[in-house]
Amino acid sequence: MIDTRSYLLAILTLLPLSTFCAEMSNTVPLELEKSAHASPWKRYSTWRQSNWNNYCNLRQGITRPVSFIQTIETPIKGSPANGKKLIANRKKGNCVACHILPDVSLPGNVGINISTLGIWQRPDDFLFNHIYDPRIYNHYTVMPPFGAYGILTKAEIKDVVSYLQSLKKVVEFDNPVDNPEKRPVPVEERDNLDEFENPGMFALELGEALFNKRGSRGQSCQDCHENPEESFARWAVNMPKVEPRLNKVIGIEEFVTRHARATTGAEYLAQSEENLALAIYLRYLANGQAIAIETNDLNTQIALRRAEDLITRKIGQLNFACTDCHRLNAGKWIRGQHLTNMVGMLDHFPTYRTSRGEIWDIRKRFQWCNVSVRANELPPDAPEYGDLELYLMIKSNGRILSVPGIRH
């Protein structure tokens, strides 16, 4: 029997949101023509932008078929010493990110313990092909296709196989922290809202000042919202929302940019200091409230269907999907990074990142994930990021907003 509702949603997914949407009132002034970010957009002006055009990203899918089995001469005569270097090299093999191996601190456990692989009696050609393209044996694997995607050369894979075949002793951990099976899960105990604990709190002062600052049109936010503590007591826990005039989901940061342009004339570009400060201030006013994104309307459901496709899409040279880390392997470790599930990801964003010494909004976190898997990231106002933000915010429904956050 056909599920009529699912069939209808599938059809509507192909149609513009503006055809059906009346979710965000057209009476809210928004500038609709220009980008919400600096153009040309760059994540960091001092960073060299890598180009991953040959690999899938959240905007474009590039079909890269599973490889045929590679025929090689056996037994493999590679260099175990070079193979050992490759398995620890972050830009090459980096096998220790997911596997327990000898002489490595903080190995991961997304993959199996291969510290005794040399006594498993696996043929050289099987190991070679399993590294070259593990999709040959398991289409849904989270292991990157090292050879097929150009991460390792065939000669380098032979060196890795030679090293792995030499491993015959169980790894014993002198430090229990190095054992991913016993490593304590990190718990954030710092008080988000204590300015002595969280440098992100200093953005509040700037945010409030900008709320009261007159823009080029002689108006300020305060002119229309005399009592922001009342006006915005719950607004932030109901965002993001579908905006039919832009035909996409927009979050608070993009709303700040476009609403300011249309009202005060101020220019608060996405991911700028001013934009982050205002976004934090508006969320701060709703702190203590439970996140409550409405999911009943058809357009939100369409956006969620798109998001489901995005989170399961394998992207980048490393061929990872969001679900590989945050659904299938939630609770495990990639090196020293603990993988969380998708619930509770957004109740503390924007958040101060101690490792970077700066505040990130959720879109920058998405961009960072893209960079980590070697996929081209998108600009901060990308529709794809809007769908993901909506999806994750709904996953946090019922959780208490506490912004700004602080995380390592």
Secondary structure, DSSP 4 states (H G I P E B T S, - for coil): ---HHHHHHHHHTTS-GGGT---S-TTS----SS-SS-SS--S-TTSPPP--TTS--SS-----PPPPPPP--SS----HHHHHHHHH-TTTT-GGGTS--TT-SS---SS---TTGGGS---HHHHHHHHH-GGGT-TT--S--TTTTTSS-HHHHHHHHHHHTT--S----SSGGG-TTTPPPP---S-TT-TTT-GGGHHHHHHHHHHT---TTS--HHHH-S-HHHHTSSGGGG--EEETTTTEEE-HHHHHHHHHHHHT-----TTSHHHHHHHHHHHHTTTTSBP-----SHHHHHHHHHHHHHHT--BTTTTB-HHHHHTSSTT-EETTEEPP-STTSSTT-SEEETTTTEEE-HHHHHHHHHHHTT-----TT-HHHHHHHHHHHHHTTTSBP--SEEE-
